[in-house]
Amino acid sequence: MEETIRQFIAELRQSLENGTFVKLTLGNYKGDDDSLQKILIRPVKTKRGSRLMFQYRAKTTDRVENLDAGEAVSQIESFLTSGFRGGHLFTTGKDLQLTVGKRAAKILSGKPTFSQTGPTAHDRKKKYLVDPNAYYVKALGITTDSGKVRTDARDKWKQINKFVEILVGLYESSDLKDKPSLKLVDMGSGKGYLTFAAYDFFPGRNATVTGVESRPYLVELCNQIARAGGYAGLRFVPSNIAAFDTGEIDILIALHACDTATDDALYKGIAANASIIIAAPCCHHEVKAQMRSPELLAGILKHAVMHERTAETITDGLRSLLLEREGYKTKLFEFVSTEHTPKNNMLVATRAKPIGDRAKIQQQIDALKREFGIRSQRLDSLLQNNEQTLTETTV
């Protein structure tokens, strides 16, 4: 059995040396780790050079690491002698299937599934703003080994590309493009799709990008991918939005932060004097619970669906006005088609020159709140409390 495993490892080593290696999967795990299911191994190009990426698939979460060829081969041999009962090696010359039994092991050889190795390097000449062969989109399961967008990830792929398109447009038309360094924070970064995409756009511009996420297992996964990919200026931290201290930042992102967490994020951006704020509001429960129908609209807003849509409109409209009152120019538009996601509104704000008429904007805010019976709105309250604190401090 050990001899057969050594033969399989020799074939793996040879494929790496002669450049025919495509990928390797280890499965049928019978070891001590109850959650581990399989390992996917493929070549990638990172900031540190060529590596083999190990993607560990478990019941609850995945993790990744990159190893050089020598370390990778030793690790694979160890796995096959201590838990994994199956290995499938894909090369451009042949496929090899290793099966490890209780008393013996065998290797089956077959025709190659792949006629050529998959691309591993970035190719900025592609039609997408996001490179489908970028390390992070493969590690996050958006594209395959060959850089093809996975069927079940097409909507996410469209969202990522649209987001980068918007970010690029805002950045190129701002004063930030002339800054020697940038600081960007993504509030509620989740699995990090957009955080990685933002960082991938800014390398070479001395950018520091931070993803803020309250779920520790997602923070750990994203940090593993960032380390494995050699993304030195990218980090993820465990925190809720309200508690995180941004410090001075240039760009703040908050896509689909739930309900008033969007307001917390917008407030953080305003307080940090961010040049660009990008938010995709999610949920609008706070205003919906308070909102009453003006007499003229009573016959329309008696319908639950219309009441909910109006609450969304009023909430995001108030947010837009509050940002304008604080010195921003705003734009609210459809992020991507509702065909791809129902959460499709995007609010962008850029520092305005000159600043608008604060008194006139405040009148609009007061009238809107009065007309719909809105007693409080989270962003408005945060800004009022901050203004009061500043006043008391200076007295």
Secondary structure as UniProt FT lines:
FT   HELIX           2..18
FT   STRAND          21..29
FT   STRAND          36..46
FT   TURN            47..48
FT   STRAND          49..58
FT   STRAND          63..67
FT   HELIX           69..80
FT   TURN            81..83
FT   STRAND          84..91
FT   STRAND          95..100
FT   STRAND          105..110
FT   TURN            124..125
FT   TURN            132..133
FT   HELIX           135..139
FT   TURN            140..141
FT   TURN            145..146
FT   HELIX           151..153
FT   HELIX           154..172
FT   HELIX           175..178
FT   STRAND          182..187
FT   TURN            190..191
FT   HELIX           193..201
FT   TURN            203..204
FT   STRAND          207..213
FT   HELIX           216..228
FT   TURN            229..230
FT   TURN            232..233
FT   STRAND          234..238
FT   TURN            241..243
FT   STRAND          251..258
FT   HELIX           260..271
FT   TURN            272..273
FT   STRAND          276..282
FT   HELIX           285..290
FT   HELIX           295..297
FT   HELIX           298..301
FT   HELIX           304..325
FT   TURN            326..327
FT   STRAND          328..334
FT   TURN            338..340
FT   STRAND          345..351
FT   HELIX           358..371
FT   TURN            372..373
FT   HELIX           378..394
//
